[in-house]
Amino acid sequence: MKNIRKTSWLCVMGIGLTLQGCILPVNTKVVKTRGATRMAQVPVETVQKQHTRLISPSKDDARYREMLIDWKLRSLAHDPEQLREFFLPLPKGAGLHMDLAGSVSTERLIAWGAADGLCINRKNWTAESPPCQGKAVPMQEAMAERALHRKIVQEWSMEHFQGSRQEAQQHFWDALDKFDAVLSKKRLVDSLADILSIAGKNTHSYVELLHGLNSDQVGKRAARYIQPDDPWTETVLLKRRQQIMADPLFQKTVAHTTANLKKWVAGARDLLGCKTGNPDPGCAVEVRFLMSANRTRDRGYVFGQWVYGYELARQSPLVLGIGLMGPEEHENSLAYYDDEMFALDVLHRLKQADTQQQPVRIALPAGELIPELVPDTLEGQWHLKFHIRHAVEMGHAERVGHGCDVLGEEDHTELLTRMRERGVLVEACLTSNAVLLGKTGRSHPLNLYLGQGVPVVLATDHAGILRIDITDEFVRAVTHQHLGYSELKRMVRASVEHSFLPGASLWQEEGRYERVVNACAQDPAGATHGSASCNRFLQGSRRAAMQWKLEGQLAAFEEQVVEQ
């Protein structure tokens, strides 16, 4: 009877639109007109002879399961706590658009600062090396003094922040500088372990982390070769690239970082107890990196970082691509935006000519702007009209972070069509966009992207500073964007489909999660002991293997929810 009650509610709520799984009222029959199915009233005595009619689909039917889960989800839509409990076990695929430094929990940062003997300056709330002088006191005091601890949390995060959009942006980016001294190289392993643990507890199976990866050293060295008044042409840039790569510091930094990345990941897994009998949930999470350039520096600095990032991705299998970090409204970001997109075009086309190597993938934050954040001049406001387009067309971005001001772009309808046709994914950071840009509910373009068929995933951005995790973003997607289960499930699948893991996709058609490749078509989704043809295919594609694992996890989650 439990399943009968559920299917009845599906019909009442209008979810069972095909009338499959609906118990029809005693004076109702199913009729078809022009190929459409509808319910019609009939004499009661006729139905009494026919009794109650039930069309009961199998629980194995994917669409039926999704409808049942959507029904349950909508029944919880006004209860964020129950929504969080519902979403916590949902397999969430890949974590994209995650800044490593900004994703560490604030409490961890304070504890590490105290353990490492750092000071906290009570004037600007910046962590400093000892000795503690003037306004600085030992951070160890924060472990015992609750008021001090709470104040540091507020200064190093967006918790309880109140102020204008400009002040929110300033506070947000200042936080990274305030705790920078805590995230010394010796704490990279701890940071990675913390992030993986949180990801595992929130049922991610894979994360791609944005980090500078020592690129600042090469960025500074690039100033030897790139002068501010150099022509910004392809010929000059390719020549400067060769000079930067020939510098002894360049090769030394690439080799050092390549070796250390392996040590960082191994060290994090040791901290998580991955080889013990009681491993942390983070042990089940794979990790790769994107090297992010600092857009607040000049164009030569950024170009040097990207040259380094391309070479690092060639030498380290843990580095899959490049990106950008920093406030998009920064004066250098605005001044050099198109120069940097042009530089990416030059490097991208050069890499395309090298067919022997894996491609270097590109993910760019763009469209994280509102009128209040850019200069109130014709030139300043013009930046609202082209950043996303130029990231896609000039910078060859396969993924765009934020994309909030898409409606302000010139010919945004054509841009959305182009993004859909190219399969450019939008990394939607709902909490970040609400807190920093005031974009929430209808003012956020998430549903616009979905309606235009542009692939979208949910992302946390700087989860530690924002005091959130990915489960919170799923809750917000329901409470503020009114998404249903099928849309969220598509996003989860898209997160792995558009990850930068190497190899072919599990799906026959990109973005259409209906038919898996022929090699696995006869195997149960996510089966650990599949056919020989499926096993061979999965062994040859890390991305497809992750997708296959996700399908099994989704099937198990749905079965559990349906049986509740």
C-alpha positions in Angstrom: 0.0 0.0 0.0 2.9 2.3 0.6 3.8 2.4 -3.1 0.2 2.9 -4.0 -0.1 5.9 -1.8 3.0 7.4 -3.4 1.8 6.9 -6.9 -1.5 8.4 -6.0 0.2 11.5 -4.7 2.3 11.7 -7.9 -0.9 11.9 -9.9 -2.4 14.5 -7.6 0.7 16.7 -7.8 0.8 16.4 -11.6 4.1 14.6 -11.7 2.8 11.4 -13.2 1.9 13.1 -16.4 1.8 9.9 -18.5 -0.6 8.4 -16.0 1.8 5.5 -15.5 1.7 4.5 -11.8 -1.6 6.4 -11.2 -4.5 5.0 -9.3 -7.5 6.4 -11.2 -10.5 7.6 -9.3 -13.5 5.3 -9.4 -15.4 7.5 -12.0 -12.4 8.0 -14.2 -11.1 6.3 -17.3 -8.1 6.8 -19.5 -8.8 8.1 -23.0 -6.5 9.2 -25.8 -7.1 12.2 -28.1 -4.6 13.1 -30.8 -1.9 11.0 -29.3 -2.3 12.6 -25.8 -3.4 10.7 -22.7 -6.0 12.3 -20.4 -8.5 11.4 -17.8 -12.2 11.6 -18.5 -15.4 11.2 -16.4 -17.5 8.1 -17.0 -20.7 6.9 -15.3 -20.0 5.4 -11.9 -21.9 2.2 -12.7 -19.5 1.5 -15.6 -16.4 1.9 -13.5 -17.9 -0.2 -10.7 -18.1 -3.1 -13.1 -14.5 -2.5 -14.1 -13.3 -1.9 -10.5 -10.4 0.4 -9.8 -7.8 0.4 -12.5 -4.0 0.5 -11.6 -1.2 0.8 -14.1 1.8 -0.1 -12.0 5.3 0.4 -13.5 8.3 -1.5 -12.3 10.4 0.0 -9.6 13.3 -0.7 -12.0 12.0 1.9 -14.4 14.4 4.9 -14.1 11.8 7.6 -14.8 9.4 6.1 -12.2 12.1 6.1 -9.6 12.9 9.7 -10.4 9.3 10.8 -10.1 9.0 9.1 -6.7 12.1 10.8 -5.5 11.0 14.2 -6.9 7.8 13.8 -5.0 9.7 13.2 -1.8 12.0 16.1 -2.5 9.2 18.6 -3.2 7.5 17.5 0.1 10.7 18.7 1.9 11.2 21.9 -0.1 10.3 24.2 2.8 12.4 22.4 5.4 16.1 23.1 4.8 17.2 20.8 7.6 15.3 17.8 6.2 16.5 18.7 2.7 20.1 18.6 3.9 19.5 15.2 5.5 18.0 14.1 2.2 20.9 15.4 0.1 23.8 14.3 2.3 23.9 10.7 0.9 23.2 11.8 -2.7 26.2 10.9 -4.8 27.5 14.3 -6.1 30.0 13.2 -8.6 32.8 15.7 -9.2 33.6 18.8 -7.2 34.6 21.5 -9.7 35.5 25.2 -9.2 37.1 24.6 -5.7 39.8 26.9 -4.6 42.2 25.0 -2.4 43.2 27.8 0.0 39.6 29.1 0.3 38.1 25.6 0.9 39.9 24.8 4.1 37.6 25.1 7.1 38.2 28.2 9.2 38.4 26.3 12.5 41.3 24.2 11.0 43.2 27.3 10.0 42.9 28.7 13.6 44.0 25.4 15.1 47.0 25.1 12.8 48.1 28.7 13.4 48.0 28.1 17.1 49.9 24.8 16.8 52.5 26.4 14.7 53.1 29.2 17.1 51.8 32.0 14.9 50.5 35.4 16.1 47.3 37.1 15.3 47.4 40.9 14.8 44.4 42.4 16.6 44.5 45.5 14.4 44.2 44.0 11.0 43.5 40.3 12.0 46.3 38.9 9.9 48.2 35.8 11.0 51.9 36.7 11.5 55.1 34.9 12.3 56.5 35.2 15.8 57.6 37.0 17.9 54.2 38.6 18.7 54.8 42.4 19.0 52.6 45.4 19.2 48.9 44.5 18.6 49.8 40.9 17.9 49.1 38.1 20.4 49.7 34.3 20.2 47.0 32.5 18.3 47.1 29.9 21.0 45.0 32.3 23.0 42.2 31.8 20.6 41.9 28.2 21.5 41.0 29.1 25.1 39.3 32.5 24.6 35.9 32.0 22.8 35.4 35.7 22.0 38.8 35.9 20.3 38.2 32.7 18.4 34.8 33.9 17.2 36.3 37.2 16.1 39.0 35.5 14.0 36.3 33.3 12.4 34.4 36.4 11.3 37.5 38.1 10.0 38.6 35.0 8.1 35.2 34.2 6.6 31.9 35.7 5.5 30.1 34.6 8.7 27.7 37.3 9.9 29.2 39.8 7.5 27.2 42.9 6.9 28.0 45.6 4.4 27.8 46.8 0.8 28.6 44.6 -2.2 32.0 46.4 -2.6 32.7 45.8 1.1 31.7 42.2 0.9 34.1 41.6 -2.0 36.9 43.4 -0.2 36.3 41.4 3.0 36.1 38.1 1.0 39.4 38.6 -0.8 41.1 40.1 2.2 40.4 36.9 4.2 42.7 34.9 1.9 45.6 37.3 2.7 44.8 37.3 6.5 45.3 33.6 6.9 47.9 33.2 4.2 50.7 32.7 6.8 48.9 29.7 8.2 48.9 27.9 4.8 52.6 27.5 4.6 54.0 24.7 2.5 54.1 22.3 5.4 50.3 22.7 5.8 49.5 21.9 2.2 49.2 18.2 3.1 46.9 19.0 6.0 44.8 21.3 3.8 44.4 18.7 1.1 43.4 16.1 3.8 40.8 18.5 5.2 39.3 19.2 1.8 39.2 15.5 0.8 37.6 14.6 4.1 34.8 17.2 3.7 34.3 16.0 0.1 34.0 12.4 1.2 31.5 13.2 3.9 29.5 15.0 1.3 29.6 12.0 -1.1 31.9 13.5 -3.7 33.9 10.9 -5.6 36.3 13.3 -7.3 37.6 16.9 -6.9 39.6 19.2 -9.1 41.3 21.8 -7.0 42.5 25.3 -8.1 45.9 26.3 -6.8 48.9 28.4 -7.8 51.2 25.3 -7.6 54.3 27.5 -7.2 53.6 29.4 -10.3 54.2 32.7 -8.6 58.0 32.0 -8.8 57.8 31.8 -12.6 55.4 34.8 -12.8 57.9 36.9 -11.1 60.8 35.6 -13.2 58.8 36.5 -16.4 59.4 40.1 -15.7 63.0 39.6 -16.9 61.7 38.7 -20.4 58.4 40.6 -20.8 58.5 44.4 -20.6 55.4 46.5 -20.1 55.7 48.1 -23.5 56.4 44.9 -25.5 54.1 44.3 -28.4 51.4 41.8 -27.4 51.5 39.7 -30.6 51.7 36.0 -31.3 55.3 36.2 -32.5 56.5 38.1 -29.5 54.6 35.9 -27.0 56.0 32.7 -28.5 59.5 34.1 -28.3 59.0 35.1 -24.7 57.6 31.6 -24.0 60.8 30.1 -25.2 62.9 32.4 -23.0 60.8 31.7 -19.9 61.0 28.0 -20.4 64.8 28.1 -20.9 65.3 29.8 -17.6 66.9 27.4 -15.0 64.3 28.5 -12.4 61.5 27.4 -14.7 62.6 23.8 -15.1 63.6 23.6 -11.5 60.2 24.7 -10.3 58.3 22.3 -12.7 60.4 19.4 -11.5 60.1 20.3 -7.8 56.3 20.8 -8.0 55.8 17.6 -10.0 57.6 15.6 -7.3 55.9 17.4 -4.4 52.4 16.9 -5.8 52.8 13.1 -5.5 54.1 13.6 -1.9 51.2 15.9 -1.0 48.5 13.5 -2.2 50.3 10.5 -0.5 50.7 12.5 2.7 47.1 13.5 2.7 46.0 9.9 2.3 48.2 8.9 5.2 46.6 11.6 7.4 43.2 10.2 6.4 44.2 6.7 7.4 43.6 5.3 4.0 45.8 2.2 4.6 44.2 1.5 8.0 41.1 -0.4 9.0 39.2 2.8 9.7 39.7 5.1 6.7 38.3 8.6 6.5 35.5 9.1 3.9 38.0 11.3 2.0 40.0 8.2 1.1 37.3 7.4 -1.5 37.8 10.8 -3.2 40.2 11.1 -6.2 41.9 14.4 -6.7 43.5 16.4 -9.6 44.7 20.0 -9.9 44.3 23.0 -12.1 47.1 25.6 -12.0 45.5 29.0 -11.5 47.2 32.2 -12.5 46.7 35.4 -10.4 44.7 37.9 -12.4 45.5 40.7 -10.0 49.1 40.9 -11.4 50.2 42.3 -14.8 49.7 40.4 -18.1 53.3 39.3 -18.3 53.2 37.7 -14.9 50.0 35.9 -15.8 51.4 34.8 -19.1 54.5 33.4 -17.3 52.3 31.5 -15.0 50.3 29.9 -17.8 53.4 28.9 -19.7 54.5 27.2 -16.5 51.0 25.6 -16.1 51.1 24.1 -19.6 54.5 22.5 -18.9 53.4 21.3 -15.5 50.3 19.6 -17.0 52.6 18.0 -19.6 54.9 16.5 -16.9 52.5 15.7 -14.0 49.4 13.5 -14.5 47.9 15.2 -11.4 47.7 18.5 -13.2 45.0 18.6 -15.9 44.6 22.2 -16.9 44.8 25.9 -16.1 42.6 28.7 -14.8 42.5 32.1 -13.1 41.9 33.3 -9.6 41.3 36.7 -8.0 38.6 39.3 -8.2 37.4 39.9 -11.7 36.8 43.5 -11.0 40.4 44.2 -10.0 42.0 47.0 -12.0 44.6 44.7 -13.5 42.0 42.1 -14.4 40.0 44.7 -16.2 42.9 46.3 -17.9 44.5 43.1 -19.2 41.4 40.9 -19.7 41.5 40.7 -23.5 45.3 40.5 -23.5 45.2 37.4 -21.3 42.5 35.8 -23.4 44.7 36.4 -26.5 47.6 34.8 -24.7 45.5 31.8 -23.9 44.5 31.6 -27.6 48.2 31.5 -28.6 49.1 28.8 -26.1 46.0 26.8 -26.9 46.7 26.7 -30.6 50.3 25.8 -30.0 49.3 22.9 -27.8 46.7 21.7 -30.3 49.5 21.2 -32.8 51.1 18.7 -30.4 49.0 15.7 -31.0 51.3 13.4 -29.0 50.3 14.8 -25.7 47.1 15.0 -23.6 45.4 18.4 -24.1 45.7 21.0 -21.4 42.2 21.9 -20.3 40.9 25.4 -19.6 38.4 26.6 -17.0 37.9 30.3 -16.5 35.9 32.4 -14.0 34.0 35.0 -16.0 30.8 37.1 -15.5 31.3 37.4 -11.8 30.5 41.1 -12.1 27.7 43.5 -11.3 27.5 47.3 -12.2 28.5 48.4 -8.7 31.8 46.5 -8.9 33.2 48.1 -12.0 34.1 51.8 -12.6 31.1 53.9 -13.3 32.4 54.9 -16.7 31.6 53.9 -20.3 34.8 51.8 -20.4 34.2 50.3 -17.0 30.6 49.3 -17.6 31.6 47.8 -21.0 33.2 45.0 -19.2 29.8 43.7 -18.3 29.2 43.0 -22.0 32.0 40.6 -23.1 33.8 38.7 -20.4 31.9 35.5 -20.8 32.0 35.6 -24.6 35.7 36.3 -24.7 36.5 33.6 -22.2 34.7 31.1 -24.5 35.7 32.4 -27.9 39.2 33.7 -27.3 40.3 31.9 -24.1 38.8 28.5 -25.2 37.2 28.0 -21.8 35.5 24.6 -21.6 34.0 25.5 -18.3 33.0 29.0 -17.1 32.8 29.8 -13.4 29.9 31.9 -12.2 28.6 33.4 -15.5 26.2 35.6 -13.5 26.1 38.6 -15.8 25.2 36.6 -19.0 22.1 38.7 -19.6 24.3 41.8 -19.9 26.5 40.3 -22.6 26.0 41.5 -26.1 23.6 39.2 -28.0 23.3 36.9 -25.0 20.9 34.7 -26.9 23.5 33.8 -29.5 26.1 33.4 -26.8 23.9 30.9 -24.9 23.3 29.0 -28.2 27.1 28.9 -28.8 27.8 27.7 -25.3 25.2 24.9 -25.7 26.5 23.8 -29.0 30.1 23.8 -27.8 29.1 22.0 -24.6 30.6 24.8 -22.4 29.7 24.1 -18.8 28.7 26.7 -16.3 30.0 26.2 -12.7 27.1 27.8 -10.7 28.2 29.0 -7.2 24.9 29.8 -5.7 26.0 30.8 -2.2 29.0 32.8 -3.4 26.9 34.6 -6.0 24.2 35.4 -3.4 26.7 36.7 -0.7 29.0 38.6 -3.0 26.8 39.7 -5.9 23.3 39.6 -4.5 22.3 37.2 -7.2 19.7 34.8 -5.9 16.3 33.4 -6.9 15.1 34.9 -10.1 18.0 37.3 -10.4 20.4 34.4 -10.7 20.7 33.0 -14.3 20.8 29.3 -13.3 17.4 28.5 -14.7 18.1 30.6 -17.8 21.1 28.4 -18.5 19.1 25.2 -17.9 16.3 26.4 -20.1 18.7 27.1 -23.0 20.3 23.6 -22.6 23.6 24.9 -21.4 25.2 22.3 -19.1 25.4 23.4 -15.4 26.9 22.0 -12.2 26.7 23.3 -8.6 30.0 24.4 -7.1 31.2 25.8 -3.7 33.9 28.3 -4.9 35.6 29.1 -1.6 33.7 26.8 0.8 35.8 27.6 3.9 35.4 31.4 3.6 31.7 31.0 2.7 31.1 28.5 5.6 29.3 26.0 3.4 29.7 22.6 1.7 28.4 21.1 -1.5 25.3 19.7 0.3 24.3 23.3 1.2 24.4 24.2 -2.5 22.0 21.4 -3.3 19.6 22.6 -0.6 19.8 26.2 -2.0 19.1 24.9 -5.5 15.8 23.6 -4.2 14.8 26.4 -1.8 15.9 29.3 -4.0 16.0 28.0 -7.6 13.1 25.4 -7.2 15.0 22.6 -9.0 13.7 19.1 -9.0 15.5 15.8 -8.7 15.9 15.1 -12.4 17.6 18.4 -12.9 19.9 17.9 -10.0 20.7 14.4 -11.1 21.6 15.8 -14.6 24.0 18.2 -12.9 25.7 15.4 -10.9 26.2 13.5 -14.1 27.4 16.6 -15.9 30.0 17.2 -13.2 31.9 14.1 -14.2 31.1 14.3 -17.9 32.7 17.8 -18.0 35.5 17.0 -15.6 38.9 17.1 -17.1 39.7 13.5 -16.3 41.2 11.9 -19.4 39.4 9.4 -21.7 36.2 8.9 -23.6 32.8 9.4 -22.1 30.6 6.6 -20.9 27.7 8.1 -22.8 27.0 7.7 -26.5 25.8 11.3 -26.9 27.3 14.2 -24.9 24.8 15.8 -22.5 22.2 13.1 -23.2 22.5 10.6 -20.3 20.3 7.9 -21.9 22.5 5.3 -23.6 25.9 4.2 -22.5 28.5 3.1 -25.0 27.9 -0.3 -26.7 30.7 -1.9 -24.8 28.8 -1.5 -21.5 25.2 -1.6 -22.8 24.4 -5.1 -21.6 25.9 -4.6 -18.1 23.9 -3.4 -15.0 24.8 0.2 -14.2 27.9 0.5 -12.0 28.4 -3.3 -11.9 31.8 -4.1 -10.3 32.1 -7.4 -12.3 31.1 -6.4 -15.8 31.6 -8.0 -19.1 35.0 -8.2 -20.7 34.2 -5.6 -23.3 32.9 -3.1 -20.7 35.9 -3.7 -18.4 38.3 -3.1 -21.3 36.5 0.2 -22.1 36.5 1.4 -18.5 40.2 0.5 -18.1 41.0 2.7 -21.0 39.1 5.8 -19.8 39.5 7.2 -16.3 36.5 9.5 -17.0 34.2 6.7 -18.1 35.3 4.6 -15.1 34.3 7.4 -12.8 31.0 7.8 -14.6 30.3 4.1 -14.3 31.0 4.2 -10.6 28.6 7.2 -10.3 25.8 5.3 -12.1 26.1 2.5 -9.6 26.0 5.0 -6.7 23.0 6.8 -8.1 21.1 3.6 -8.6 21.8 2.5 -5.0 20.7 5.9 -3.7 17.5 5.9 -5.6 16.6 2.4 -4.5 17.2 3.3 -0.9 15.0 6.4 -1.2 12.2 4.6 -3.0 12.1 1.8 -0.4 11.8 4.2 2.5 
